[in-house]
Amino acid sequence: MKKILLILIVLIVVAFMLFSQQVDQHAVTVMNVEVAVRVLDGNQFVDDLTMDDFELYEDGVLQKLEAMYLVKKTSIAREEARTKFYPSLTRHYYLLFQITDYNPKLEEAVDHFINKIIQPGDTLDIWTPVQKYSLSSKALQSLTKEQIASEMKKIIRKDTQVGASYYRELMRDLKMLVRAISSATGAEGPTMTDMESDSTSSMFGLEFLLPRYRETMSKMEGLRLFDQRNLIGFANALKEQQGENFVFYFYQREYRPEISPSLLNKMQSVYQDDSNIMGQLQTAFDFYHRSISFDAEKIRQAFADSSILFNFIFMDKTPENISGVHMREQSEDIFKAFSEAAKATGGDVDTSQNPGIGFKNTLNRSDYYYLLYYSPKNYVKDGTFKKIEVKVKNKDYKLAHRTGYFAY
């Protein structure tokens, strides 16, 4: 009897422990969520809304707003609060440059940013193709704006020239090789400039040129790879930082020199019985069909969860017109991923050829916004991504905000 009683007690204790673990894993707690919202009527920010004008949904369920703050730059212009919050309005700016050719219009962007936007108390980090630079709030107070702008322009210009030198070297090699392949196939040969750049290539046949072309393509593709974990880690790191985080990613449209489709067809016809040449051509074709090696949805969710405002400035440019060379656009995967990431945070995507204008527009739109606070109904730390949707009652305004967060 005592043994049976002891067993029952043990079973009750174990059951209680298991039940406690389940409750802890799915504990319902109170959680306050902050959502920055930009409301536009055309291109004009709407600054006369009240808390009652907004509707906020989480996973399709209407939520009760606890507070609304209208923020203009670094101050609260107006507030309504059932529950008092104390938002941190310190601004942290991050400028990321992935460019291969320096565009003088960037100097206009820098001047506007330093003279019109950044203020004492803000911080600035810059990533160039070479390294990272940090400008502290103390430096902003001790240096003149002219000094800061001048040094910043020098850094971007110098690092672009240095950091992209290997990329430009590979571009020159690819152009030369494509022209040499055209010549070896009986099509139009290389120009005098190309011949002077590497006259050796024109002395060899396709058995030499095609492997070298494939090797150069492989090197260039390697320069474009980025680590998804580092990207998500960057977003997670900013999530832990107090204040408002504004990220501006400058990416320059890329074109890759390729063998023209007409020449490829001719080569396949002429060398159809040459297994070596056909094998080299097939290997080169593999680089024409790039498989996207990152999870765009994970990137979107990580950026939205971080509460950063991510802006994608796509620096468009016209491809070179080179006889015998097909300049193929190769930015479609990067453009799609980062455009979606920007939208997921409520940020902007600019695709003009003038990065100065694009940067000004995105900066100006980031100065004014509403901060909405709510406590999700029946909040559960289940690790899933909660979708957020904000509406303005009875108005057809354009709204930009982050699309959700992870319930951790």
FENFENVEN-V835628 format. One record per backbone hydrogen bond with DSSP energy under -0.5 kcal/mol. NH is the residue of the N-H (numbers start at 1). CO is the residue of the C=O. If there is no record, write none. Layout:
BEGIN
<<NH & CO> <NH & CO>>
END
This chain:
BEGIN
<<5 & 1> <6 & 2> <7 & 3> <8 & 4> <9 & 5> <10 & 6> <11 & 7> <12 & 8> <13 & 9> <14 & 10> <15 & 11> <16 & 12> <17 & 13> <18 & 14> <19 & 15> <20 & 16> <21 & 17> <22 & 18> <23 & 19> <24 & 20> <25 & 21> <26 & 22> <27 & 24> <29 & 27> <29 & 379> <33 & 31> <33 & 374> <35 & 372> <37 & 370> <38 & 400> <39 & 37> <40 & 38> <40 & 398> <41 & 44> <42 & 40> <43 & 41> <44 & 41> <46 & 39> <47 & 45> <53 & 50> <54 & 51> <55 & 391> <56 & 63> <57 & 389> <58 & 61> <59 & 57> <59 & 387> <61 & 58> <62 & 60> <63 & 56> <65 & 63> <66 & 373> <67 & 373> <68 & 80> <69 & 371> <70 & 78> <71 & 69> <71 & 369> <72 & 75> <73 & 71> <73 & 367> <74 & 72> <75 & 72> <77 & 70> <77 & 75> <78 & 70> <80 & 68> <82 & 66> <83 & 66> <89 & 87> <92 & 244> <93 & 123> <94 & 246> <95 & 125> <96 & 94> <96 & 248> <97 & 127> <98 & 96> <98 & 250> <104 & 102> <106 & 103> <107 & 104> <108 & 104> <108 & 105> <109 & 105> <110 & 106> <111 & 107> <112 & 108> <113 & 109> <114 & 110> <115 & 111> <116 & 112> <117 & 112> <117 & 113> <118 & 113> <122 & 119> <123 & 91> <124 & 135> <125 & 93> <126 & 133> <127 & 95> <128 & 126> <128 & 131> <133 & 126> <135 & 124> <136 & 134> <140 & 136> <141 & 137> <142 & 138> <143 & 139> <148 & 144> <149 & 145> <150 & 146> <151 & 147> <152 & 148> <153 & 149> <154 & 150> <155 & 151> <156 & 152> <157 & 153> <158 & 154> <159 & 155> <160 & 156> <161 & 157> <162 & 158> <163 & 159> <164 & 160> <165 & 162> <168 & 164> <169 & 165> <170 & 166> <171 & 167> <172 & 168> <173 & 169> <174 & 170> <175 & 171> <176 & 172> <177 & 173> <178 & 174> <179 & 175> <180 & 176> <181 & 177> <182 & 178> <183 & 179> <184 & 180> <185 & 181> <186 & 183> <187 & 182> <195 & 191> <196 & 192> <197 & 193> <198 & 194> <201 & 198> <202 & 198> <203 & 200> <204 & 201> <208 & 205> <209 & 205> <210 & 206> <212 & 208> <213 & 209> <214 & 210> <215 & 211> <216 & 212> <217 & 213> <218 & 214> <219 & 215> <220 & 216> <221 & 217> <222 & 218> <223 & 219> <224 & 220> <224 & 221> <225 & 221> <225 & 222> <228 & 226> <231 & 227> <232 & 228> <233 & 229> <234 & 230> <235 & 231> <236 & 232> <237 & 233> <238 & 234> <239 & 235> <240 & 236> <240 & 237> <241 & 238> <244 & 90> <246 & 92> <246 & 244> <247 & 245> <247 & 309> <248 & 94> <249 & 311> <250 & 96> <250 & 248> <251 & 249> <251 & 313> <252 & 98> <253 & 315> <256 & 328> <258 & 326> <264 & 260> <265 & 261> <266 & 262> <267 & 263> <268 & 264> <269 & 265> <270 & 266> <271 & 267> <272 & 269> <274 & 271> <275 & 273> <278 & 274> <279 & 275> <280 & 276> <281 & 277> <282 & 278> <283 & 279> <284 & 280> <285 & 281> <286 & 282> <287 & 284> <288 & 285> <289 & 285> <289 & 286> <290 & 288> <296 & 294> <299 & 295> <300 & 296> <301 & 297> <302 & 298> <303 & 299> <304 & 300> <305 & 301> <306 & 302> <307 & 304> <308 & 303> <309 & 245> <310 & 308> <311 & 247> <311 & 309> <312 & 348> <313 & 249> <313 & 311> <314 & 312> <314 & 350> <315 & 251> <315 & 313> <316 & 314> <316 & 352> <322 & 320> <323 & 321> <325 & 322> <326 & 258> <327 & 325> <328 & 256> <328 & 326> <330 & 254> <335 & 331> <336 & 332> <337 & 333> <338 & 334> <339 & 335> <340 & 336> <341 & 337> <342 & 338> <343 & 339> <344 & 340> <345 & 341> <345 & 342> <346 & 342> <346 & 343> <347 & 342> <350 & 312> <355 & 353> <358 & 354> <359 & 355> <360 & 356> <361 & 357> <362 & 358> <363 & 359> <364 & 360> <365 & 361> <366 & 362> <366 & 363> <367 & 364> <369 & 71> <370 & 37> <371 & 69> <372 & 35> <372 & 370> <373 & 67> <374 & 33> <375 & 64> <376 & 31> <376 & 374> <379 & 376> <381 & 27> <382 & 380> <383 & 407> <386 & 384> <386 & 405> <387 & 385> <388 & 403> <389 & 57> <391 & 55> <393 & 53> <393 & 391> <395 & 392> <397 & 395> <398 & 40> <399 & 397> <400 & 38> <402 & 36> <403 & 344> <405 & 386> <407 & 384> <408 & 406>>
END
